[in-house]
């Protein structure tokens, strides 16, 4: 869409994606807020907060740590600290219901979403914005393992031996006394409510992104009277099973880019046999892969590495999270088919960014292996074997086969029914939580409204007019009274034009 056709003052922004599974949310955010108001503390607050700094945030926050039982059935047992950061409202008389940020993954810490919180500066004019690190992530008793530390090698960004690393991590965690059975969504919901009570908030508004939408819905199920409104971005229905569903939607997103190239005269001329080239990559780089020379995208120097099709596919999937990067896929596939993996590695590294430093794989496995993998039937697993990403999908099940499991709530995978106002945001090109997923949730939330940003990918809250949309919704708690100009703009956005130029080395 041309700049001329957009609402005045609104522009599309680029965003980043995530690693092969999770994805979440994991954003190349910008335009930090400089608000400085402190507001008044609720009189019933029992948690002491002190000034602190958060990553990529130019202003100070107020932080504290709430001790909670690791196992609530044994309140006198091991205790862990839940980290909370409050960005105070920019007023001396803040409203009593803050906006709580629930991060994605599972495995991402909310404190790493401070740049997103700062984009919601209109919300902060009247309300606190609260970020709580999920137990096992960030500064909330993180399940850190040396085996899962981020690796500098670009090829190692996609695990080739996740089971081996998982075994090492389990040995590390066992030595610390961690009980992984209590790092579930249900335990996290209880932590959120404990923090709410300790901060003295009678009611809250929730923002959840990706897996955070599942947490928000679970909190609403358990504490319906404590939720004033919800914003769900990249909606994951309770019945969604990550190891089953995301691989189908990711492959569809990649196929959609190939189809878009075929429908474009310019792209089709440059890449007349794109799908065949991807098929050839799958044949040529089948396990155990091939050792090739390539130009390191960071130094430009020559390197030698072993490439498998799973590594190639993981990199391609990472690019589908952001339409601006997906636009480069036709040329990236062509270059890789010609033996030049520099563009793919450079773009995949850019898409992942510092996500590997934000995510906690052990917490991801603790949730997914307890709550999602057991719900995938043998027939559904056989269906995954027909996908290009079958080996990537199988590796997650292999990890879950050895990972200790908690007990999910009996109703965890059932729809949540509520009259609480809800704004459901979807990216029309989202490869993991497409608009159809939000429509499932909307069916049991009669006071909800789904807004689709047709030209956007995974997580749309930081971009263009969406922060203003969120602020208007949270202010009134009325999904029917939203800025029509913003909704109209989001509805007519389209896929970024596929990159017309070559990405090979230039003279």
Secondary structure, 3 states (H helix, E strand, C coil): CCHHHCCCCCCCCCCCCCCCCCCCCCCCCCCCCCCCCCCCCCCCCCCCCEEECCCCCCCCEEEEEEEEECCCCCCCCCEEEEEEEEECCCCCCCCCCEEEEECCCCCECHHHHHHHHHHCHHHHCCCCEEEECCCCECCECCCCCHHHCCCCCCHHHCCCCHHHHHHHHHHHHHHHCCCHHHCCHHHHHHHHHHHHHHHCCCCEEEEEECHHHHHHHHHHHHCHHHEEEEEEECCCCCCCCHHHHHHHHHHHHHHHHHHHHHCCHHHHHHCCCHHHHHHHHHHHCCCCCEEEEEECCCCCCEEEEEECHHHHHHHHHHHCCCHHHHCCHHHHHHHHHCCCCHHHHHHHHHHHCCHHHHECHHHHHHHHHHHCHHHCCHHHHHHHCCCCCHHHHHHHHHHHHHCCCCCCCCCCCCCCCCCCEEEEEEECCCCCCCHHHHHHHHCCCCCEEEEEECCCCCCCCCCCCHHHHHHHHHHHCCCCCCCHHHHHHHHHCCCCCCCCCCCCCCC
